[in-house]
Amino acid sequence: MRVPRVEATDVSAPVARTRASPVRVSNNWRDDYHKKFADYEIIGIPEYWIVDYAALGGREFIGNPKEPTIFICELVDHEYVKRMFRGNDVIVSPSFPNLRFSAQQVFDAALTEEE
């Protein structure tokens, strides 16, 4: 299964048209886990994904030992609620309720694309 690469959306995009913002963790994971998280929460992006297939994030986020992790952050009462998905966890997305794949399928697709 091929999962398309999605880069971060422009935070200046109109909120009414931005339903979800999937972001692949960059080498500067602090931007994805801290800055974008706060920026997107402030402007009201309803759903924000952090896809950390290379386990680059800090241990406070993805644990010790580090594991590939997907966070889906859902805006509830103007504040993000994070849900974590790893391995064979089936991804649950309020914005995309018909998704039917596991976190591991996303990680495998990302790693295959890098080869």
PyMOL commands that set and color helices and strands:
alter all, ss='L'
color gray80, all
select helices_A, chain A and resi 15-17+29-43+59-62+103-114
alter helices_A, ss='H'
color red, helices_A
select strands_A, chain A and resi 21-24+47-52+69-76+79-85
alter strands_A, ss='S'
color yellow, strands_A
deselect
rebuild
show_as cartoon
